[in-house]
Amino acid sequence: MKLLVITIIDAHKPSVLKLLKQAGISAYSSTDISGHKESDQSSPIKNWFASSAIQVDSELVFSFVAEEKIAPLFQALRAFNESLEALSPIHAVVVPIEQSL
């Protein structure tokens, strides 16, 4: 068993939920989060606007997943990211579970 953690912008949520379903992952939890990124102050062009911090409405999706479902899902997530023209790819990690109740 593994813990799958995915962060996405809200616009990608329908696509990610579809990919989870296709990978056979039908149980998951999600919550709204706010992503933050400090802009690079070294470039005056990048600091054109008054605020240097960027906040993005995002989603955190997580699920306990059987190990054999991870590789096909990651293949689909990579393909999705490669098809994007925007700068907001899906971020996903897998964490091993040592013990669970």
Secondary structure, 3 states (H helix, E strand, C coil): CEEEEEEEEHHHHHHHHHHHHHCCCCCCEEEEEEEEEECCCCCCCCCCCCCCEEEEEEEEEEEEECHHHHHHHHHHHHHHHHHCCCCCCCEEEEEECCCCC
